[in-house]
Amino acid sequence: MATSQFSASCSRTRPFPHYESRSRLIDFTCRSSKSKLFFTRSLNRKQSRRSFSVKSVSSEPTQKLKDPIADEEASTTLSSLTTDAASVASSIKYHAEFTPSFSPERLDLPKAYFATAQSVRDSLIINWNATYDYYEKLNVKQAYYLSMEFLQGRALLNAVGNLELRGAYAEALNKLGHKLEEIASQVVTGSDGIRHWIGGEDIKAVAHDVPIPGYQTKTTINLRLWSTKAPSEDFDLNAFNSGEHTKAYEALGNAEKICYVLYPGDESIEGKVLRLKQQYTLCSASLQDIIARFERRSGASVNWEEFPEKVAVQMNDTHPTLCIPELMRILIDLKGLSWKDAWNITQRTVAYTNHTVLPEALEKWSFELMQKLLPRHIEIIQLIDEEVIGTIISEYGTADYDLLEKKLKEMRILENVDYPEAYADILVKPKEIEPVEEVEIENVEKVESLDEEDKLGEESPDEKEQVLPEPVPEPPKLVRMANLCVVGGHAVNGVAEIHSEIVKEEVFNSFYQLWPEKFQNKTNGVTPRRWIRFCNPDLSEIITKWIGTEEWVLDTEKLAGLRKFADNEDLHSQWRAAKRNNKLKVVSLIKERTGYSVSPDALFDVQVKRIHEYKRQLLNILGIVYRYKKMKEMTASERKEMFVPRVCIFGGKAFATYVQAKRIVKFITDVGATINHDPEIGDLLKVIFVPDYNVSVAELLIPASELSQHISTAGMEASGTSNMKFSMNGCILIGTLDGANVEIREEVGEDNFFLFGAKAHEIADLRKERAEGKFVPDPRFEEVKEFVRSGVFGPYNYDEMIGSLEGNEGYGRADYFLVGKDFPSYLECQDKVDEAYRDQKKWTRMSILNTAGSYKFSSDRTIHEYAKDIWNIQPLELP
């Protein structure tokens, strides 16, 4: 749970350091500040109902981080940045000597890591303090990016790189008997105790601050990570002394639960409660911190109307939605503002980034659960819902009730909840008057006669058992968080052009018709510092040499200068050599992690991302299975003639309760175990699933990749960022017209992208066709399914996985993600990949043009657009 702070600051013409959505893996920590959350329990004896409220306690957030070392020598060390190898070595040795809990005899890896991290931290603190002192002095507007997680990768190498001290640290550590890369790869464990809160207890939110340095700038901003703990007075000493040790620790143990596992499984009520508490903790802690800073900077007279002029809160998806009712609660209940003023301030402060169109990401919370846990917030949400109803009635009137009812169903925040009393009389559907049919008198007599006969023949109620209809269960009452985000924020943006159009035309179309000015596009970006400069130094040197400047690291538009050298044979030779060096690193990684040996001469074909049916790892592995089957049907010479050698690499994680995703992972590993041990196939085909995929692994895989698969069902991927990282590193993409693929293909050129599959606008009709039983599967698709069912990949029963691709209707059936529909197109596109790879001159040219065309996808451009169009903050350079 984290808040990232962006202020009006600049790095030359680039105002912000790199932006990477979602990161909580931190290599070194800094001092923390505390803000108290009080969750008070009011217990109704009749209902035994728990409720929670949060009260802000005056607590100064971290303003300036002082160096923890008090002696004079340390102060002298910190008086200036250590920029040469000798000074760096001296700083590391100093921290190693005074580092607690390590053996004083030798500088082993863990000790060297800690000392190096402390040395880098010294350099960061100087700029960190200078940055926030300057912001405090000028009272600038700040943007706060709220996200449940940040996955930025390891911080140490990134910090050293952005400080432009990589060479100095590498040389210094070499003199001390270590390599910088070995130091950076250490996993550090500690007792800093990620803690959590529980209802009915007093909870402290603890801020853990991480400095994020900009590149070639003094600006060092803050990533604030929140953990929670219970006050020490909540420890029940009497219970402990009575021998009830578990009971004594109950409050503290409960408080720790929230931050143990982010996004816990929510199939149980306990899981749902835990998730809701996580989200509320992020929102409440962050807002208390933000408001305390605003009040401090405002001095004696606080003008709340100025709050949106000093604060911008960006909600990263729906997880921080509770910011809206929480800010309203604080402004109304604690600061004494009117509803009208509080609502105006909230809407001007908050903005919403939508990251997906998947239903599970457009969160809906149980009304009853939220009412039990956060009763005051539910009251506020009900009032906001009433505002929405009033706006809809005002816009559409009541004459066309069917249209009004449709709009209310789509746009209300509360689902399956009665209309508020203020609108109960207005929102009543007019009764339809059925026409009376005229009947001739003689026919009436006949009918009456027949009725009498029927009555005579009927059994009395006592003669037959009455069958009562089964009661229809009430639909669950829900709070639609995405709708609350759209209503409560002043801006809504998607993260790729096609995604933003889907958001406007499908997901939130009624809102778009009402408030078109709210909706924007902000195509995602990635930092070229981490994803080329630092993780691919060989390629970086080549780019700098051929472009003639290193300014591309800050101004990625200069990458386009590679285009004029795309056919240069010298560049081709250097480009291929850099790629091979990176592939050799991955060969070692695969051997170390899996035990498999792979050839660096094979095509490295990579799909690394979250395991999900819409991302279609299943399509990829079924394509590999078909390839393997065809190989087995050929002679050795035919195989060699027909197929390019490939190493097919998968990586990613499946959500804990996502059974189908876990089946897919199991299937990939089973296929790999069979193919990788088949002596007839040898190096012609290998299938690798890299365990424990994370950012550090990505920093090795991406520079080595030659083909990367981004093959989601069209219209279901919001953007993706890994596709940008691969393209930057000269990897050619195979994919559908989905997410950022569309824009990448436009920038790198249609001839340098392998396209297949149905288009987004075709998907609904294709699913309808399937439901009507009109879909005819390709014979190759039927062939590969039967091959899987034959048991060639082991004894595990894959009927349920294969069954999801069959049938025309039903939950978990009917091939919802169109694997079968796109399978033939996918195979044919893979044939084109083989053909292109055989021509290494053509392939290298395509690779160069991918890097040259990736300039648009820098996070610098993305953050500039957010700052200008949503946050309304201007660049500010530190003196």
Secondary structure, DSSP 8 states (H G I E B T S, - for coil): -EEEEEES--BTTB-S----S-----SS---EEEEEEE------TTT--------B-----------S--SHHHHHHHTS---SHHHHHHHHHHHHHT-TTS-SS---HHHHHHHHHHHHHHHHHHHHHHHHHHHHHHT--EEEEEES------HHHHHHHHTT-HHHHHHHHHHTT--HHHHHT-------------TTSEEEEEEEEEEEE-TTSS-EEEEEEEEEE--GGGS-HHHHHTT-HHHHTHHHHHHHHTTTSSS---SSHHHHHHHHHHHHHHHHHHHHHHHHHHHHHHTTS--GGGHHHHEEEEEESSTTTTHHHHHHHIIIIIT---HHHHHHHHHHHEEEE-----GGGS-EEEHHHHHHH-HHHHHHHHHHHHHHHHHHHHHH-SSSHHHHHHHHHHH-SEES----HHHHTTS-------------HHHHHHHHHHHHHHHHHS--TTTS-------------EEEHHHHHHHH-S-EEESSHHHHHHIIIIITHHHHHH-GGGEEE----B-HIIIIIIT-HHHHHHHHHHHT-SGGGT-GGGGGGGGGGTT-HHHHHHHHHHHHHHHHHHHHHHHHHH-----TTSEEEEEES---GGGTHHHHHHHHHHHHHHHHTS-HHHHHHH---EEEEEE----TT-HHHHHHHHHHHHHHHHHHT-TTTGGGEEEEEESS--HHHHHHHHHH-SEEEE---TT-----SHHHHHHHTT-EEEE-S-TTHHHHHHHH-GGGSEE-S--GGGHHHHHHHHHTT-----HHHHHHHHHHHTTTT-S---HHHHHTTSSSSSTT-TTTT-HHHHHHHHHHHHHHHHHHHHSHHHHHHHHHHHHHTTGGGBHHHHHHHHIIIII--------
